[in-house]
Amino acid sequence: MLEKKLWLKILIGMGLGALTGLFLGPFGGYVDPASAEIIGEWVALPGYIFLGLLKMIVIPLIFASIILGVASSQNMSELKKTGLLTAAYSMLTTAIATGIGLGMALYIQPGNYINGNIIEGALGGGAQAAPTSLSFNHSALTLPSTLVGTFFLLIRLKLWLMEKCCRS
């Protein structure tokens, strides 16, 4: 029954993994929290290794497929079209990711929940944090109407971040 139903095997494996995690986790009550932490680290180790190996494989694989596609192109106009589409796709996805990140940061406002006394206590009280103004002009969030405008918006954003975060 399970030989041809891969999706069922995956669901069973996910269920067994969740039950094992609940059983061996610190909130399951079957194992003390210190032991659960050690068990969790050892159980997670193969997953970390697998993800690391995937990361090592994916980038060279994408690079090789792009090079192979460019090398196999016989027509210069087709190569130009592919290059322009790739660049446009890259800029579009970067702009979308940047917009999502900025939108979430402006919505959540993570810096508002940190008290200066907590930071001084964590640093030992001897270090002084440099006062910085990280106010952002919300009018800069207007979306450009062209790809060139998107490119310059990303450059402006990077320059603003470098100015505010890397100031010495």
N, C-alpha and C positions, 0 to 999 in steps of 0.2 A: 504494500500500500504506500509506503513512504519512498519507494525507489524512484517514482516519477514525479513526486510532488515536492519540489525543492522549497516552495513557499511554506509548506507545512513544517518541514524540517527547521526552517529559519524561525518560524513562530514558536515551535517547541523549544529550540535552543534559547530564544529570548526569554521565554517563560521560566525555564530552568535557571538561567543566569540571574534573573530578577529574584527568584526564590532563594537561590544560594546567597545572593547579596544581602537579602533581608535576614537570612539565617546567620550569616557570618558578620554582619555589620554591627556597629556599636549600638544601634538602637533595637536590635533584635532581642537582646537580653540573654542570648545563649553563650556569648563570648564577652569577656570583659573588654572595655574600650581600648586599653593598651594593646591587647592581643589582636583585636579587630583592626587596629591601625597597621600593625605589622603584616597581618594576613592580607589586608587590602593592598598594601604596597607590593607584595609578592604576586598576588593574583593579577594586578595591573601591569606588571613588568612585561609579560608577553605582548600585551596590547600596545604598550609604548614602543616596543621593538618593532612590531608589525607596522605601526604608523610611521615610525622613522624610516623603515625600509620603503614604504610607499612614497614618502616624500623624496627619498633618494632616487626613485625610479621615475616619478611623474615628470619632473622638470626636464631631464635629458630626453625622455620619450617625446614630449611636446616639441622640444627643440629639434630633435631628429626628424619628426614628422613635418615640421615647417621647412627645414632644409631640404628634405626629400621632395616636398611639394614644389618648392621653388626650382630645384634642379630638374625636375621632370617637366616643367612647363616649357612648351615649345613656342608658344605665342607670347610676344612681349605685351600685347594689349591685355591678355588674360592675366598675366603676371601683375600688371599695373592695377587691374581691377581687384585682384585678390589682395594685394598690398594695401590699397585704399580701404577696402572693406575691413581688413584686419585692424588697421590703425583706427578707423572709425569705431569699430566694436570695442577696442581697448579703451579709447577715450570715453565712450559712452558708459561702459561698465565702471570705469574709474569715477566718473562724475556721479553716477547713481550711488556708488558705495560712499563717496565723500558726502553726498547729500544726506544719506541715511545716517551716517556717523555724526554729522553736524546737527541734524535734526534731533537725534536722540540725546546728544549732549546738551543742546539748548532746552529740550523738554525736561530731562532728568535733573540737570544742573548739579552734577556730582560734587562740586567744590563747596556748595552751600551747606553741606551736612558735616563739614569738618571744622572743628573748633581749634583755634590757634593754641590753646592750652594743651590739647591732646598731642599736637605735633611737638610742642616744646617738651612735654613729658616723655615722649618717645625718643626724642633726640638727646635727652639727658639735661635739658635746660641750658646747656652751655652754648649751643649753636643758635644763631639767629637766622630766621628765614628772611630772605630779601623781599620786601614788599613789591609786588608786581600788580599791575592793573591788567586784568585779562578781559576787559570789556570788549565786546564785539559789536560792530556796526551791523545791525540786522538788515540794512538796505543792501549789503553786499550779498545777501542770499537770493537776490533776484536771479532767475535763471536766464542765461544768455540764449539768444535765438539762433546762433550758428555754432558750428563745431570749433571755429577759431575763437569765438567768445568763451566757449567752455574751456578751451586750452588756457586762455589768459586768466579765467576765473581760478583754475587750479593753480596757476603760477602765483597769482595774488594771494591765494590761501596759504600756499607753502611759504611765501615770503613773510606773511603775517605771523604764521606759527614760528618761523625761525626768529623773527624779531622779538616776539613775546617770550618764547621759551628758552632761547639760546643767548639771551642778553647776559653779559658778564658784569 
